[in-house]
């Protein structure tokens, strides 16, 4: 099997016009987590500015802040539970621009300096989205500037075009200047969080996602599944076929695993031949089902020029309505992996205290059909 496929092919089945694959999606989610506190502060500053201007412009613009805040609160809660979170994030970005445009329109339109506020969200475009997203967002921002300017006072804009040219120039300059800066930052961060051999995320990326999932789980009560996987007898490949064959096998297995995951499931290389998969919103039964599908696809494939490999997996999961404790769940999944290795390999084992989990969709009888329960 030829592994050296294009970036888009590696994201086959889960790409979108905003994200080409799951690695782009992970970077986007990471940056959104970083932007969130700044976004809250920005909305607070805009609210104060609008309130301070109320004696002259009225209180109506403040009404636009409320629905925008509600939209973002809802989006933050469900981002990790949908297949294409980037689409929701872009919709949230559009909501921000429309919110600002509406507030500016109610406050007086193009004749007030606040029209330049539409450049604020433009600064975040290149940090989160692909170039297509940047271009689309820029076109939306320009359209809103023109809509507000001509919709409120078309005659004034015709007589004094400088009142709309200045905000348009600011929007364009912000987009042009921020894009190379953000792209450089993304490339440097990618080098730090992506395993160069397999293209998977590494331990550093795992730490950031665990923190995010812990906070998300505390708010939503959704469970989080953890799968720890290890290639069986991998040392034999390096010893008999050489390290080049071993590296090729790791790359191809990593591709097989990623291809079977949902958009918001993330796979990490912990080191050597050991992998970890986080499964947000997945209880024990669904995490077990996924683990067994991964085991089957590896067992049914040949890699590195004809090698047949098997995978042993350990599964753990947080309970529904309980906060996700990564350290505890990982320890359980890791212990289950050890039992899978000790029990003969090419199998899935479950953390022992989860075998009777009340929130499992499968019955214990069904569970035992696909896994070893210690």
C-alpha positions in Angstrom: 0.0 0.0 0.0 1.4 3.4 -0.9 1.3 5.6 2.2 2.8 8.9 0.9 -0.5 10.4 0.1 -1.5 14.0 -0.2 -2.6 16.1 2.7 -6.2 16.1 1.4 -6.2 12.3 1.0 -5.2 11.8 4.6 -8.3 13.7 5.6 -10.5 11.7 3.3 -14.1 11.5 4.4 -13.8 14.2 7.0 -12.4 17.2 5.2 -14.4 20.4 4.6 -13.8 23.6 2.8 -12.4 25.1 6.0 -10.3 22.1 7.2 -8.5 19.7 5.0 -8.0 17.0 7.6 -8.2 16.2 11.4 -4.8 17.8 12.0 -6.0 21.2 10.7 -9.2 20.7 12.8 -7.1 20.0 15.9 -5.1 23.2 15.3 -8.3 25.2 14.8 -9.8 23.8 18.0 -6.6 24.6 19.9 -6.5 28.2 18.6 -10.2 28.7 19.4 -9.5 27.7 23.0 -6.8 30.3 23.1 -9.0 33.0 21.5 -12.0 32.4 23.8 -10.8 34.5 26.8 -9.8 37.3 24.5 -13.1 37.1 22.7 -15.0 37.5 26.0 -12.9 40.5 26.9 -13.5 42.0 23.4 -17.2 41.7 23.7 -17.0 43.3 27.2 -15.0 46.3 25.8 -17.5 46.7 22.9 -20.4 46.6 25.4 -18.8 49.3 27.5 -18.1 51.4 24.5 -21.7 51.1 23.3 -23.1 51.8 26.7 -20.8 54.9 27.1 -22.1 56.2 23.8 -25.8 55.5 24.7 -26.6 59.2 25.6 -25.8 60.1 22.0 -26.6 56.9 20.0 -29.2 55.2 22.1 -29.3 51.8 24.0 -30.6 49.7 21.1 -27.1 48.6 19.9 -26.7 46.7 23.2 -29.4 44.3 22.2 -27.1 42.8 19.6 -24.6 41.8 22.3 -27.0 39.5 24.1 -27.9 37.1 21.2 -24.2 36.9 20.2 -23.2 35.9 23.7 -25.9 33.3 23.8 -24.8 31.9 20.4 -21.2 31.6 21.5 -22.2 30.0 24.8 -24.2 27.3 22.9 -21.4 26.8 20.4 -18.8 26.3 23.1 -20.9 23.5 24.6 -21.4 21.5 21.5 -18.2 22.2 19.5 -16.6 18.8 20.5 -19.8 16.8 19.7 -20.3 17.6 16.1 -18.5 16.2 13.0 -17.6 19.5 11.5 -16.9 22.0 14.4 -15.2 24.4 12.0 -18.6 25.1 10.3 -20.1 26.0 13.7 -17.1 28.2 14.5 -17.3 30.0 11.1 -21.0 30.5 11.8 -20.1 32.0 15.2 -17.6 34.3 13.4 -20.3 35.5 11.0 -22.6 36.1 14.0 -19.9 38.3 15.5 -19.6 40.4 12.4 -23.4 40.7 12.0 -23.7 41.7 15.6 -21.2 44.5 15.2 -22.7 45.6 11.9 -26.2 45.7 13.6 -24.9 47.7 16.5 -23.1 50.2 14.2 -26.2 50.5 12.0 -28.4 51.4 15.0 -25.7 53.8 16.4 -25.7 55.8 13.2 -24.1 53.9 10.3 -21.1 55.1 8.3 -20.8 58.5 9.9 -19.5 57.1 13.1 -16.0 55.8 13.7 -17.5 52.5 15.0 -17.8 51.2 11.5 -14.1 50.3 11.7 -15.1 47.8 14.5 -15.9 45.3 11.7 -12.1 44.8 11.4 -11.8 43.3 14.9 -13.1 39.8 14.1 -11.1 39.8 10.8 -7.9 39.5 13.0 -9.0 36.0 14.1 -9.7 34.5 10.7 -6.3 33.4 9.7 -5.6 32.0 13.2 -8.4 29.4 12.9 -9.4 28.9 9.3 -7.8 27.9 5.9 -7.2 30.5 3.3 -10.6 29.8 1.9 -12.1 30.8 5.2 -10.0 33.9 5.3 -11.2 35.0 1.9 -14.8 34.1 2.6 -14.7 36.0 5.9 -13.0 39.0 4.3 -15.7 39.2 1.6 -18.4 39.0 4.3 -16.7 41.8 6.3 -16.5 44.0 3.2 -20.1 43.3 2.3 -21.2 44.3 5.8 -19.2 47.5 5.7 -20.9 48.5 2.4 -24.3 47.3 3.5 -24.2 49.4 6.7 -22.7 52.5 5.0 -25.1 52.6 2.0 -28.1 51.2 3.9 -28.1 53.9 6.5 -26.9 56.9 4.6 -26.2 56.3 0.9 -26.3 59.9 0.0 -23.8 60.8 2.7 -21.4 58.1 1.4 -21.7 59.4 -2.1 -20.9 62.9 -1.0 -18.1 61.8 1.4 -16.7 58.4 0.2 -13.8 58.7 2.7 -16.2 57.7 5.5 -16.5 54.2 4.0 -13.1 53.9 2.3 -11.2 54.2 5.6 -13.0 51.3 7.3 -12.7 49.2 4.1 -8.9 49.9 4.0 -8.6 48.9 7.6 -10.5 45.6 7.1 -8.3 44.7 4.1 -5.0 45.7 5.8 -5.8 43.8 9.0 -6.5 40.6 6.9 -3.4 41.0 4.8 -1.0 41.7 7.7 -2.4 39.1 10.1 -2.4 36.2 7.6 1.4 35.7 7.2 1.9 36.3 11.0 -0.7 33.7 11.9 0.5 31.2 9.3 4.1 31.4 10.6 2.8 30.8 14.2 0.7 27.9 13.0 3.7 26.3 11.2 5.9 26.6 14.3 3.2 25.2 16.6 2.6 22.4 14.2 6.2 21.4 14.3 5.9 21.3 18.1 2.7 19.3 18.4 2.9 16.9 15.4 4.9 13.7 15.4 7.1 14.0 12.3 7.2 10.3 11.5 3.4 9.4 11.5 1.8 12.8 11.1 -0.2 12.1 14.3 -0.4 14.6 17.2 2.1 14.1 20.0 2.2 14.3 23.8 2.3 18.1 23.8 -0.8 18.4 21.8 -2.4 15.7 24.0 -1.9 17.9 27.1 -3.8 20.8 25.6 -6.7 18.7 24.5 -7.0 16.9 27.8 -7.3 20.3 29.6 -10.1 21.3 27.1 -12.0 18.0 27.4 -11.8 18.2 31.2 -13.4 21.6 31.2 -16.0 20.6 28.6 -16.9 17.4 30.5 -17.4 19.4 33.8 -19.9 21.6 32.0 -21.8 19.1 29.9 -21.5 15.9 31.9 -20.7 14.0 28.7 -18.4 10.9 29.1 -15.0 10.7 27.4 -13.5 7.4 26.2 -9.8 6.7 26.1 -8.2 4.0 24.0 -4.5 3.0 24.4 -3.2 0.8 21.6 0.1 -1.0 21.0 1.4 -2.9 18.0 2.1 -6.5 18.8 5.6 -7.9 18.4 6.7 -4.7 16.7 10.4 -5.1 17.8 10.6 -8.2 15.5 10.1 -5.9 12.5 13.0 -3.7 13.4 15.1 -6.7 14.2 14.4 -8.7 11.1 13.4 -6.1 8.5 15.2 -3.0 9.6 14.1 0.3 11.1 13.1 1.7 7.7 10.4 -1.1 7.5 9.4 -0.4 11.1 9.0 3.3 10.3 6.9 2.6 7.2 4.7 0.2 9.3 4.1 2.9 11.9 3.1 5.5 9.3 0.7 3.2 7.6 -0.9 2.0 10.8 -1.3 5.6 11.9 -3.1 6.3 8.6 -5.4 3.3 9.1 -6.3 4.5 12.6 -7.0 8.1 11.6 -9.1 7.1 8.7 -11.5 5.2 10.9 -12.1 8.0 13.4 -14.7 10.7 13.5 -13.8 14.4 13.0 -13.6 15.1 16.7 -11.9 11.9 17.8 -8.1 12.5 18.0 -5.3 10.1 17.7 -1.8 10.6 19.3 1.5 8.8 19.1 2.7 8.4 22.7 6.1 7.1 21.6 7.5 3.9 19.9 4.6 1.8 18.7 2.1 3.0 21.3 -0.9 5.2 20.3 -3.7 6.9 22.3 -7.2 7.9 21.1 -9.5 10.3 22.8 -13.2 9.8 22.1 -15.3 12.8 23.3 -18.9 12.0 24.2 -18.4 8.3 24.0 -19.4 5.9 26.8 -17.8 2.6 27.5 -19.8 0.6 25.0 -19.2 2.9 22.1 -15.5 3.2 22.9 -15.2 -0.5 23.0 -16.9 -0.8 19.6 -14.5 1.7 18.1 -11.5 -0.1 19.7 -12.6 -3.4 18.2 -13.1 -1.9 14.8 -9.6 -0.4 14.9 -8.2 -3.8 15.9 -10.0 -5.5 13.1 -8.9 -3.0 10.4 -5.2 -3.4 11.4 -5.4 -7.2 11.5 -7.0 -7.3 8.1 -4.4 -5.0 6.4 -0.9 -5.6 5.2 1.6 -2.8 5.7 5.2 -2.0 4.8 5.4 -4.2 1.7 3.4 -7.2 2.9 3.7 -7.3 6.7 0.8 -8.4 8.8 0.4 -6.8 12.2 -2.0 -7.0 15.1 -3.0 -4.4 17.7 -3.7 -4.8 21.4 -5.9 -2.2 23.0 -7.0 -1.1 26.4 -10.2 0.9 27.0 -11.3 3.2 29.7 -14.1 5.8 29.9 -15.3 8.4 32.4 -18.9 7.9 33.7 -21.7 10.0 32.3 -22.5 13.1 34.5 -19.0 12.9 36.0 -16.1 15.2 35.3 -13.4 13.6 33.1 -10.3 12.6 35.1 -7.7 11.9 32.4 -5.0 10.6 34.7 -7.4 8.0 36.3 -9.0 6.9 33.0 -5.6 6.7 31.2 -4.2 4.6 34.1 -7.2 2.2 33.8 -6.9 2.0 30.0 -3.1 1.4 30.2 -3.6 -1.4 32.8 -6.2 -2.9 30.5 -3.7 -2.8 27.6 -1.2 -4.7 29.7 -3.9 -7.4 30.3 -4.5 -7.6 26.6 -0.8 -8.1 26.0 -0.6 -10.7 28.8 -3.8 -12.4 27.6 -2.5 -13.3 24.1 -2.5 -10.0 22.1 -4.7 -9.0 19.2 -7.6 -8.2 21.6 -9.4 -5.4 23.5 -9.5 -5.3 27.2 -11.6 -3.0 29.4 -10.8 -1.2 32.6 -12.1 -3.7 35.2 -14.4 -1.3 37.2 -16.2 -0.3 34.0 -17.6 -3.7 33.0 -21.0 -3.0 34.6 -21.1 0.7 33.7 -24.7 1.8 34.0 -24.4 4.1 30.9 -23.2 1.4 28.5 -25.4 1.0 25.5 -24.4 -2.6 25.1 -25.3 -5.2 27.7 -22.6 -7.1 29.5 -23.3 -10.1 27.4 -22.7 -8.1 24.2 -19.7 -6.5 25.7 -18.1 -9.9 26.4 -18.6 -10.9 22.8 -16.1 -8.3 21.5 -13.7 -7.8 24.5 -12.0 -9.5 27.4 -13.5 -8.0 30.6 -11.1 -8.4 33.5 
